[in-house]
């Protein structure tokens, strides 16, 4: 599993461990775009996967199988190994960068008819704490953008003014659906994880189908 890029750094999970890498260029454009090879389950939830060639220093990303005769689309991402300490120290001022990136990914997921879950990185779980960004639709057809955090991000910026009752297990903030509401969800997610003491490099992403289908700005 591939984590979100934080500045020039990225975390990769295999079945047993996590490793940290410095990107030699821009974040891979295929990551989070809904086009990569994915591992899914019977509910439609999926996580994106890449192939790491450690000797060559390359992360190989490939699109999903398009059928017989289709030419695979491959993206080669140069990177170099670093320690967790190096990666965290090198990305210490990049919280806003990953927040904007996650917001863009949430927006793209909504337009594909998917929700985005941001959680502690892992191939096997557990996947909490977690922030889920999804589009909801009421009986009248009006769309809202909902950001749900589990557990409640006590004292987190952007969340603390939205109080909840004592003993609540989760907190959800919903606003009218818009591109700004979706892109702002990344900032809210990073604020929540920082309140839980989880560095943005340690995050992973899961996608799943929105039963209400794709959303667009024209659907307002």
Residue pairs with C-beta under 8 A, 6 or more apart in sequence:
1 12
1 13
1 47
1 48
1 49
1 121
1 122
1 123
1 204
2 10
2 11
2 12
2 13
2 31
2 48
2 49
2 50
2 59
3 10
3 11
3 12
3 13
3 121
3 201
3 202
3 203
3 204
3 205
4 10
4 31
4 32
4 98
4 101
4 102
4 105
4 118
4 200
4 203
4 205
5 23
5 27
5 28
5 31
5 98
5 101
6 87
6 91
6 94
6 95
6 97
6 98
6 200
6 201
7 90
7 91
7 93
7 94
7 97
7 98
8 22
8 23
8 90
8 91
9 20
9 21
9 22
9 23
9 82
9 87
9 90
9 91
9 201
10 20
10 21
10 23
10 27
10 79
10 201
11 18
11 19
11 20
11 21
11 87
11 121
11 201
11 202
12 18
12 19
12 20
12 21
12 50
12 52
12 59
13 121
13 122
13 123
13 204
14 123
15 123
15 124
18 84
18 121
18 202
19 52
19 81
20 81
20 82
20 83
20 84
20 86
20 87
20 201
21 59
21 79
21 80
21 81
21 82
21 87
22 79
22 80
22 81
22 82
22 86
22 87
22 90
23 77
23 78
23 79
24 78
24 79
24 80
25 77
25 78
27 101
28 59
28 61
28 75
28 77
29 75
30 36
30 61
30 63
30 73
30 75
31 48
31 61
32 48
32 101
32 105
32 108
32 109
32 205
33 108
34 108
34 109
34 112
34 114
34 207
35 63
35 64
35 73
36 48
36 49
36 50
36 61
36 62
36 63
36 64
37 48
37 49
37 50
37 61
37 62
37 63
37 64
38 46
38 47
38 48
38 49
38 64
38 207
39 46
39 47
39 49
40 46
40 47
43 208
44 208
44 209
45 206
45 207
45 208
46 206
46 207
46 208
47 123
47 204
47 205
47 206
47 207
48 205
50 59
50 60
50 61
50 62
50 77
51 59
51 60
51 62
52 58
52 59
52 60
53 59
53 60
54 81
57 78
57 79
57 80
57 81
58 76
58 77
58 78
58 79
59 76
59 77
59 79
60 74
60 75
60 76
60 77
61 74
61 75
61 76
61 77
62 72
62 73
62 74
62 75
63 72
63 73
63 74
66 72
82 90
84 201
87 201
88 199
88 201
91 200
91 201
94 200
95 190
95 194
95 200
96 187
98 186
98 190
98 200
98 203
99 186
99 187
99 189
99 190
99 191
99 200
100 183
100 186
100 187
101 186
102 116
102 118
102 185
102 186
102 189
102 190
103 182
103 183
103 184
103 185
103 186
103 187
104 183
104 186
105 116
105 186
105 205
106 116
106 133
106 182
106 183
106 185
106 186
107 179
107 182
107 183
109 115
109 116
109 133
109 207
110 133
110 134
110 135
110 145
110 177
110 182
110 210
110 214
110 215
111 214
111 215
111 216
112 214
113 209
113 210
113 212
113 213
113 214
113 215
114 207
114 208
114 209
114 210
115 132
115 133
115 134
115 135
115 207
115 208
115 209
115 210
116 132
116 133
116 134
116 205
116 206
116 207
117 127
117 130
117 131
117 132
117 133
117 205
117 206
117 207
117 208
118 130
118 131
118 132
118 133
118 189
118 193
118 203
118 204
118 205
119 127
119 128
119 129
119 130
119 131
119 203
119 204
119 205
119 206
120 126
120 127
120 128
120 129
120 130
120 198
120 202
120 203
120 204
121 202
121 203
121 204
122 204
127 204
127 206
128 150
128 151
129 149
129 150
129 151
129 192
129 193
129 196
129 198
130 149
130 150
131 147
131 148
131 149
131 150
131 185
131 188
131 189
131 192
131 193
132 146
132 147
132 148
132 150
133 145
133 146
133 147
133 182
133 185
133 189
134 145
134 146
134 148
134 210
135 143
135 144
135 145
135 146
135 177
135 210
135 212
135 215
136 143
136 144
136 145
136 146
136 174
136 212
137 143
137 144
137 212
138 144
142 176
143 176
143 177
143 212
143 215
143 219
143 220
144 174
144 175
144 176
144 177
145 174
145 175
145 176
145 177
145 178
145 181
145 182
145 185
146 172
146 173
146 174
147 172
147 173
147 174
147 185
147 188
147 189
148 170
148 171
148 172
149 156
149 159
149 170
149 171
149 172
149 188
149 189
149 192
150 169
150 170
151 169
151 170
151 196
152 159
152 164
152 168
152 169
152 170
152 171
153 159
153 171
153 191
153 192
153 195
153 196
154 160
154 195
155 195
156 191
156 192
156 194
156 195
157 191
158 187
158 188
158 191
159 171
159 173
159 188
159 191
159 192
159 195
162 171
162 173
164 171
173 188
175 181
176 220
177 215
177 219
177 220
178 217
178 220
179 217
190 200
193 199
193 200
193 203
194 200
